[in-house]
Amino acid sequence: MISELNGHVQPQKRRPRRRGEERELLRAQLKKGYARPASIRNLAAEHDLSYGLTRVLLLEAGVELRTRKHKPSPAGVTDAH
């Protein structure tokens, strides 16, 4: 993986793989945080993880993910599709 910064090519920092007890502990921490309720994005930032890995770990922990909240349309406004 390579990124370009100011015209110079630099290798990207790889995150270590989480396995075994470390992964179990991380799953438990994320599950507890999601029940707080923190968002997946907030948990990812808090633990220096990608959104995708955070989501996968929550699913592995047996967490039922919340639905995304949509803001209701103002009264009288309809989509003209």
Buried (B, 14 or more C-beta within 10 A) or exposed (E): EEEEEEEEEEEEEEEEEBEEEEEBEBBEBBBEBBEEEBBBEBBBEEBEBEEEBBBEBBEBBEBEEEEEEEEEEEEEEEEEE
